[in-house]
Amino acid sequence: MDKRGNGGQGMKKRTKIIIGAVVGIILLFYLGVVVFLLVGGADFGPTGDTVAVISLNGPISDSGEENLLMGAMGITPDFVRRQLDRARDDFAVKAIVIKIDSPGGAVGASQEIADEIRRTEKPIVIFMGDMVASGGYYISAPADKIVAKEGTLVGSIGVISQFMDLGGLYEKLGIKIETIKSGEHKDMFSRELTKEEQKLWQTLSDELYGQFIKEVAEGRNLDVEEVKKLATGELFSGTQAKKLGLVDVLGSYQDAIDVAAELAEIEEPIVKEYPARTFFESFFELSSYVNNLIKAKFFGSDYVILESLKDLPPIPKY
């Protein structure tokens, strides 16, 4: 009799624990939704003539996976599109300021972002941070105006391709690779390139280089030959960039706001800064970073590096 009584009490206790856990999970979910809405999931705010501010920081990539080893998403076409859609769909927003700090990145992703900026009918002003180089400048070129600080590093117009020879790392980890291929050059990125393959890749690089020059010439209303003289991969100060026609105004963040307001014919603009990441995006970044730390702890840092690098495509970068 006592045993049955104790068993019943144990069952009730377990039931209470389960119910408590379920309630806790539900409360956490709703808390997450509330934070999401407050931090970046909904447009609560000004309804007057507004200048929206979008912040873009880090390397440019198609999905952001290349940057997760460092615990950051960087700049992706999908993120930029969502941010611009918010500004494009908001009737109160009359102009957009995009704050950029980027060393560049993937060619295709840079071109996709530039297309999004180009198709935006509302005036767009770029405000450059400490460095806007290569692909960072590529996505800036189509904007209506570019504002930079005197000491901002600007330019690096060119294309670079780097291929990693993982042979030493494979050997260290005791991994032996056997390759079966159909197509003469199918394995060209898993070993040292031949002279012929180097020429093939150089031809491709030159084509992408020409596309970069064309984008800058059209976006900045410069002569193609003039841009070619600047397209050495060299970085310029903001002061130099203005003299070369790569920048319109030397000034501060507030100057960029003023330029945007002038383009939109707003006398007293309301500034609305969009969050760089929503709650869920920030949580995803943190969880991915923690996941890599756990793997490094159990399997070693070499394993994490190899896992992160082995599937990265050998893409050329702006």
C-alpha positions in Angstrom: 0.0 0.0 0.0 2.8 2.4 0.9 4.7 1.4 -2.2 1.7 2.3 -4.4 1.3 5.6 -2.5 5.0 6.5 -3.0 4.7 5.5 -6.7 1.7 7.7 -7.2 3.5 10.6 -5.6 6.5 10.0 -7.8 4.3 10.0 -10.9 2.7 13.3 -9.8 6.1 14.8 -9.2 7.3 13.7 -12.7 4.2 15.1 -14.3 4.7 18.4 -12.6 8.3 18.6 -13.8 7.2 17.8 -17.4 4.4 20.4 -17.3 6.8 22.9 -15.8 9.4 22.2 -18.6 6.8 22.5 -21.3 5.5 25.8 -19.8 9.1 27.1 -19.6 9.8 26.3 -23.2 6.6 28.0 -24.3 7.5 31.1 -22.2 11.0 31.2 -23.8 9.5 30.9 -27.2 7.1 33.8 -26.6 10.0 35.8 -25.1 12.0 35.2 -28.2 9.1 36.4 -30.4 8.8 39.6 -28.3 12.5 40.3 -28.5 12.4 39.6 -32.2 9.6 42.1 -32.7 11.3 44.8 -30.6 14.8 44.3 -32.0 14.2 43.9 -35.6 11.2 42.0 -36.8 8.6 44.7 -37.0 8.5 48.3 -38.1 7.5 50.3 -35.1 8.7 53.9 -35.3 8.4 57.2 -37.1 5.9 57.9 -39.8 7.2 61.3 -41.0 9.8 61.9 -43.7 12.5 59.4 -42.8 16.0 58.5 -43.8 16.5 54.8 -43.2 20.0 53.6 -42.2 21.3 50.1 -43.0 24.6 48.9 -41.6 26.7 46.4 -43.6 29.9 45.0 -42.0 32.3 42.3 -42.9 33.2 40.1 -45.9 30.8 39.6 -48.7 29.6 36.1 -49.4 26.6 34.3 -50.9 25.4 32.6 -47.7 27.6 33.7 -44.9 28.8 30.2 -44.1 32.4 31.1 -45.1 32.5 33.6 -42.1 30.9 31.4 -39.4 34.2 30.0 -38.3 34.9 33.6 -37.0 31.4 33.8 -35.5 30.0 36.4 -37.9 27.7 36.3 -40.9 29.2 39.2 -42.8 27.3 40.7 -45.8 25.0 38.5 -47.9 22.7 39.3 -50.8 19.7 37.9 -48.8 20.4 40.1 -45.8 20.8 43.2 -48.0 17.7 42.4 -50.0 15.6 42.1 -46.8 16.9 45.3 -45.4 16.3 47.2 -48.6 12.8 45.7 -49.0 11.9 47.2 -45.6 13.0 50.6 -46.7 11.5 50.3 -50.2 8.1 49.2 -48.7 8.0 51.8 -46.0 6.1 54.8 -47.3 7.7 57.1 -44.7 11.2 56.3 -45.9 12.3 58.9 -48.5 16.0 58.1 -48.7 18.4 55.4 -47.6 21.9 55.6 -46.1 24.0 52.5 -46.2 26.9 52.4 -43.8 29.6 50.0 -45.2 32.7 48.6 -43.7 34.0 45.7 -45.8 37.2 44.3 -47.3 35.2 42.8 -50.2 34.4 39.2 -51.0 32.7 36.9 -53.5 32.2 38.2 -57.1 28.6 36.9 -57.6 27.4 38.0 -54.2 28.9 41.5 -54.8 27.1 41.7 -58.2 23.8 40.6 -56.7 24.0 43.3 -54.0 24.9 45.9 -56.5 21.9 45.0 -58.6 19.6 45.4 -55.5 21.1 48.9 -54.8 20.7 49.8 -58.5 17.1 48.9 -58.7 16.1 50.8 -55.6 14.2 53.9 -56.8 14.6 55.8 -53.5 17.9 57.8 -53.2 20.8 55.8 -51.7 23.8 57.4 -50.1 26.8 55.3 -49.1 28.7 56.2 -45.9 32.1 54.5 -45.8 33.6 53.4 -42.5 37.3 52.6 -41.9 37.6 50.5 -45.1 35.5 49.9 -48.2 37.7 47.8 -50.5 37.2 45.7 -53.6 33.7 44.1 -53.4 32.8 46.7 -50.8 33.5 49.4 -53.4 31.7 47.4 -56.1 28.4 47.4 -54.2 28.9 51.1 -53.4 29.4 52.2 -57.0 25.7 52.2 -58.1 24.7 54.5 -55.3 23.5 58.0 -55.9 26.2 59.5 -53.7 29.2 58.3 -51.7 30.4 59.9 -48.5 33.7 58.9 -46.9 36.0 60.1 -44.2 39.3 61.6 -45.1 41.1 58.5 -43.7 38.8 55.9 -45.1 40.6 53.3 -47.1 38.9 53.1 -50.5 39.4 51.1 -53.7 41.4 47.9 -54.2 39.7 47.5 -57.6 40.7 44.1 -58.9 40.2 40.4 -58.7 42.0 37.8 -56.6 41.9 34.0 -56.5 43.6 31.9 -53.9 43.7 28.1 -53.9 44.5 26.2 -50.7 46.7 23.1 -50.9 45.4 21.0 -48.0 47.8 18.2 -48.7 49.9 19.0 -45.6 46.8 19.1 -43.4 45.4 15.9 -44.8 48.8 14.2 -44.1 48.9 15.5 -40.5 45.4 14.1 -39.9 46.2 10.8 -41.6 43.8 11.3 -44.5 44.6 9.9 -47.9 42.7 11.1 -50.9 42.1 9.1 -54.1 40.5 10.9 -57.1 38.5 9.5 -59.9 37.5 12.1 -62.5 35.7 12.6 -65.8 36.9 15.8 -67.4 40.5 16.9 -67.7 40.4 19.8 -65.3 37.7 18.5 -62.8 40.3 18.1 -60.0 42.2 21.3 -60.7 41.4 22.8 -57.3 42.4 19.8 -55.3 46.0 19.9 -56.3 48.7 22.2 -57.7 47.6 23.9 -60.9 49.3 23.1 -64.2 50.6 26.0 -66.4 47.6 25.5 -68.7 45.2 25.7 -65.8 46.8 28.8 -64.5 46.3 30.4 -68.0 42.6 29.3 -68.0 42.0 30.8 -64.6 43.8 34.0 -65.5 41.5 34.4 -68.5 38.5 34.0 -66.2 40.0 36.5 -63.7 40.6 39.0 -66.5 36.9 38.8 -67.6 35.7 39.4 -64.0 38.2 42.3 -63.8 36.6 43.9 -66.9 33.2 43.5 -65.3 34.4 45.3 -62.2 35.8 48.2 -64.3 32.6 48.5 -66.2 30.5 48.6 -63.0 32.7 51.4 -61.5 32.7 53.4 -64.8 28.9 53.3 -65.2 28.2 53.8 -61.5 30.6 56.7 -61.1 30.1 58.2 -64.6 33.8 57.8 -65.3 35.6 56.9 -68.5 36.5 53.2 -68.8 40.2 54.0 -69.6 40.3 56.3 -66.6 39.0 53.6 -64.3 41.6 51.1 -65.7 44.3 53.4 -64.5 42.9 53.2 -60.9 42.2 49.5 -61.0 45.5 48.2 -59.8 44.3 46.8 -56.6 45.6 49.8 -54.8 44.0 51.4 -51.8 43.4 55.1 -51.6 42.7 57.4 -48.7 39.3 59.1 -48.7 41.0 62.4 -49.7 42.7 60.7 -52.7 39.5 58.8 -53.7 37.6 62.1 -53.9 40.2 63.6 -56.2 40.0 60.5 -58.4 36.2 60.6 -58.6 35.6 57.5 -56.5 33.9 59.5 -53.7 31.6 62.5 -53.8 31.8 64.0 -50.3 34.3 63.9 -47.5 32.5 64.0 -44.2 30.8 62.3 -41.3 27.9 60.1 -40.8 25.7 63.2 -40.2 26.9 64.6 -43.5 25.7 61.4 -45.2 22.3 61.9 -43.5 22.2 65.5 -44.7 23.2 64.5 -48.3 20.4 61.8 -48.3 17.9 64.3 -47.0 18.9 66.8 -49.7 18.4 64.2 -52.4 15.0 63.4 -51.1 14.1 67.1 -50.5 13.5 66.6 -46.8 14.1 69.6 -44.5 14.0 67.8 -41.1 14.6 64.1 -41.6 13.8 61.5 -39.0 16.6 59.0 -38.8 15.6 55.3 -38.5 18.5 52.9 -38.0 17.7 49.3 -38.9 19.3 46.7 -36.6 22.3 44.9 -38.2 20.8 41.6 -37.2 17.5 40.3 -35.9 17.3 38.4 -32.6 17.2 35.0 -34.4 20.0 35.9 -36.8 22.2 36.9 -33.9 21.3 33.7 -32.1 22.2 31.6 -35.2 25.6 33.3 -35.4 26.3 32.7 -31.7 25.2 29.0 -31.8 27.3 28.3 -34.9 30.3 29.9 -33.2 29.8 27.8 -30.0 29.3 24.7 -32.1 32.7 25.2 -33.7 34.3 25.8 -30.2 32.8 22.5 -29.0 34.1 20.6 -32.1 37.6 22.1 -31.5 37.5 21.0 -27.9 36.6 17.3 -28.7 38.2 16.8 -32.2 40.9 19.4 -32.3 41.3 22.7 -34.1 42.7 21.0 -37.2 39.5 19.1 -37.7 37.4 22.3 -37.4 39.6 24.1 -39.9 39.5 21.2 -42.4 35.7 20.8 -42.1 35.3 24.6 -42.7 37.7 24.7 -45.7 37.3 21.5 -47.5 33.9 22.4 -49.1 34.6 26.0 -49.8 34.5 26.7 -53.5 37.7 28.2 -55.0 35.9 31.3 -56.1 37.6 34.5 -57.3 36.9 37.5 -55.1 36.5 41.2 -55.5 
